[in-house]
Amino acid sequence: MTLMREETAYLVSTGIAHLVPLSRPSLPSDEDVARHTAARVARIRAMEERRRLASEQKAAEGEVAFERGGDKARAKREARAKAKAEKLAAQLARAEGIAKGGEEDGSLFEQAAAEDSDRKAAEAVTTARGDQPKDSAVPVSTATTAASTTTAGAASTSTSTPEAGSHGYFLTVPATPHFPALSQGETITSIPHRLFPFPTLARDRGLIGTFKSLASQGYRVGLGPRFGGEYLVYPGDYLRYHAHFTSQVLVRDEPLKPTEIVAWGRLGTGTKKAGLICCWDDGVRGDAAVDEGFVEGAEQKGEVEFYSLEWANFG
């Protein structure tokens, strides 16, 4: 969870939460980074080698299957051509017999016998040609697979990680405890604190004063620089409402130019929000108005007045 500094200061000052400072996690050393990089490079090279071997094996198997299918197709084409030629020769012989005055019944008998012999011859040729590639292709495929497996095993063995027990992509960093052993004085229960120096300046106190006043009236406050203001002010839950106001915070007797009023009014019209001028004043004037700088645990005083700014007939 990420909080605005105003939200954090509000939670601490109202007693809802306190802050526990944590030590920064230790960064990996140069040796750790080099070892992690070497392991990552070795792993990537091993993956590329396995991919190359798999591609070569697939290509070899494809060539064997193509040759096997080519032999079968070639045998079928030759058998069909031979059967067609024999059939044509039989038809020519039958035609010659009829022309010489032979009996038609005998010619029909001879044609049927010739067609039967042609069919048996074609089947015999197809069977003989179809069995040969299948018997010769098996040992080739097996040898290719065995050779690829042996090479892949050798590549995996030669490209092992540089150090046993390496975690690959991840580098183990010792975890930082959420609640380390801190004395009571190191827990932040009031602000500003040397580890959380906010609010320090008068404008900081004006921001947190405005935030507290809006929160006490039931408004939700979010970041507003994207819409040209300090805050976006919602009438309720962020997921149920759009922001109704874009706020501008004025501190003490800070002057306000007419052009700024025009600009804020037009900004509100363009973003479909009303401008909200928040005037924070702690009553300090003159020489006392000079910021005294950081004072740990300094009490915050001041009041906020709000003015809504929008063009007439807007909406």
Protein Blocks (a to p, Z undefined) as FASTA:
>chain_A
ZZdfklmmmmmmnomaccddddddddddfklmmmmmmmmmmmmmmmmmmmmmmmmmmmmm
mmmmmmmmmmmmmmmmmmmmmmmmmmmmmmmmmmmmmmnopafklmmmmmmmmmmmmmmm
mmmmmmmmmmmmmmmmmmmmmmmmmmmmmmmmmmmmmmccfbghiahjaccdddddfbdc
ddfklpcfbdcdfklgccfblmlmmmmmmmmmmmmnopacddfklnopabdcdfbdfklp
ccfbdcdddehjaccdfklmmmmmmmmmmnopacddddddehiahjllpcgbjaehiace
ddddddddddehiZZ
